Amino acid sequence: MAIDVYLNFNGNTREAVEYYAGVFGTEAPHIMTFGEAPPDPSHPLPEEAKSLVMHARLQIAGSTVMFSDVFPGMPFTQGNNISLTLSDTDEVKIRHWFNQLKEGGTVSMELQETFWSKAYGNLKDKFGIHWQLSHDNGQNG
């Protein structure tokens, strides 16, 4: 288990992640776009979101740094575009931490099953720190 950094960008994530990969001499990143995610008929994907980066990850000096574009229409404030990401194979721990962190905070996405995790959610805690918590099934790359 580790706490990782997640950086959000406003439409230029691909440029940023390729830049950081070059600066730090990492392997070429795998970049997943919103358009590559499984479709959800109840929430059709706007055309302008399809090529935006949903997720990319780099290993920089032994730490995982993850990247994503903000979804069209979602707020973006440069300087506040960082969150801490906590993944663990113990779903009970994830649920406990999420429930503790949300007290006095603001939940953006309630802890729920997604196509990448049995339990994923994000929130801003009472001190204004943005968190993403995710159950890791032990098979993530």
HELIX and SHEET records of a PDB file:
HELIX    1   1 THR A   13  PHE A   24  1                                  12    
HELIX    2   2 PHE A   34  GLU A   36  5                                   3    
HELIX    3   3 GLU A   47  ALA A   49  5                                   3    
HELIX    4   4 GLU A   91  LYS A  102  1                                  12    
SHEET    1   A 8 ILE A  31  THR A  33  0                                        
SHEET    2   A 8 VAL A  53  ILE A  60 -1                                        
SHEET    3   A 8 SER A  63  ASP A  69 -1                                        
SHEET    4   A 8 ALA A   2  PHE A   9  1                                        
SHEET    5   A 8 ILE A  82  ASP A  88 -1                                        
SHEET    6   A 8 HIS A 130  HIS A 135  1                                        
SHEET    7   A 8 TYR A 120  LYS A 124 -1                                        
SHEET    8   A 8 THR A 106  GLN A 112 -1                                        
END                                                                             
